[in-house]
Amino acid sequence: MPEFQLPRLSYGAANIGNLHRALTDDAAWELLETAWECGVRYFDTAPHYGLGLSERRLGAFLTTKPRDQFVLSTKVGRLLVPNDRGSDALDLAHDFIVSTHLRREWDFSTDGIRRSLEESLQRLALDRVDIAYLHDPERFGLAAALDTGVPAVTQLREEGLVTAVGIGSMSNEALLAGARTGCLDLLMVASRYTLTDQSAAEQVLPEAVSHGLPVVAAAVFMSGLLATDPPNADGLYEYGAVPADVLERTRAIAQVCAQFGTDLPTAALQFPLRHPLVRTVVAGGATPEQVRQNWQRTVTPLPQDLWETLANAGLVTV
């Protein structure tokens, strides 16, 4: 994989696709400008995010920046097609506050993936993206998605249409299978290497080590639980309610963080960066202040004793 210069913090652009709340174009632009001012130079999006709204807003912003100064990724596997049922409803089933004038259609075929990239470039109004991820292949059918999807994205890379290819998923099975193909350049590990879930450390990260695959850690706040201190029982965890045992353990982690003069969100952002393969953490932010806080949290020094105390208490496994 080319040695992209990735910052410790990268911006995940689901929020500007109206995830959970509607933003104006101006508010979305302010979020992106704040991230840029903080030093963020890697932006990740997908057609899935707001039925293309995230790509359109992100592209409009990035067209004002020098193309050689940022890294951009999007995802393939879901096409956006006209919704014959009309657009009176909102996309609440997927947590986006956007009209359902379009709908998602799975397509991991060679033609479908090429079309997905072409349509993403149109929405972005850019001539290229740097990284294309196969998005959630396990939700389509893992074996079938990889059988056609991996050769398809590999061909895009060979043609110079993208620089690097990978898989973006919350499924350890999908990430492991993708790594084992030997054809990918990196993995986007979502939710599976965090303060509350280190399951990727069992097989996925060792496999990444054996193949020399860099890792992008995403969804490190686990949909929100790890973004507040103290953790909120009414918050979200993996897009749903917080399980009681997870809340209890998270509160214990927060107490240890307080003993070392830090907070839960800072530890959540920095935990994945301790692994030598993790190049960056991807986080969103619904307000400029949240983006600034996230950036500051990634550069605040934390003592090694914090991690050792968490491990000794059985609150993290690695």
Disulfide bonds with the S-S distance in Angstrom:
none
